[in-house]
Amino acid sequence: MNRPAMIFTAICFGLCPMLAQASTVAYLDVSTSNGYADTFAINGIDTGGNGEFYGHNMAENDFTLSANMLGDSSMPRLGGSLHVSNSTNQEVEYVIGFLMPLMDVDAGTYDWDASLTMTITGIDGSIRSIAEEPIWAAMVGDHDIGTMFTNPFELAFEGPGTASIDNAISGNINYLGGEYMSVQYSFSLSAGDTVVFGGSMGFVPAPGALCLLGLAAIAGRRRRRSTSSAQAAQPDHHRA
């Protein structure tokens, strides 16, 4: 079993009882080559509709991390940003996984898409893939969604500055069910430098679903206009 499958499976089996009790809790798993390893439960904040915001900030002696994710557990879709700064004077490897619970996702064939922008800032900066892993990998349930910046990969620059790269992929999946959507970042970051990942991934609504959403919105506007017109036509009994 490869590293993404091992990490995400371990998180799922270890935390499934908690997922059953609190479906709006996501999990952030962080490990480094310096020996740091921990998993954090993140309570979702309702943003309206089916959206949940998941945020977590941490500052250790060797690194700082900020994760800001927005997810829809019923579509499902996940996007946001991840900031990591290496506070040491040596290159450090990081494996960071984010897991979002799924709710009421029907089995079936779905189109999906994903995009990622990666920006590194510092002095003589570099970010590299590690072992046999891609820098970015995603799963829905037990299904692999896709990978980006596969091994071997390196983005680097000399002197002070910034370097950035982006990518986008898409495909389809025969989804048979599952309890989570997960994304993993595996990379080696140069001493004293910072990397920022931004992007999104998830299922693409079928054209029929989009059409229904559009019709519902039109019907809602018509109902509001009809109600306003009826109210305007009523006599004003408060006038003298």
Secondary structure, DSSP 8 states (H G I E B T S, - for coil): --HHHHHHHHHHHHHHHHHHH-TTEEEEEEEETTS-EEEEEEE-EEEETTEEEEEEEEE-SSEEEEEEEEEETTTTEEEEEEEEEE-SSS-EEEEEEEEEE--S---EEEEEEEEEEEEEEEES-EEE--TT--SEEEEETTEEEEEES-SS-EEE-SSEEEEEEEEEEEEEEEE---SEEEEEEEEEE-TT-EEEEEEEEEE---HHHHHHHHHHHHHHHHHHHHHHHHHHHS--TT--
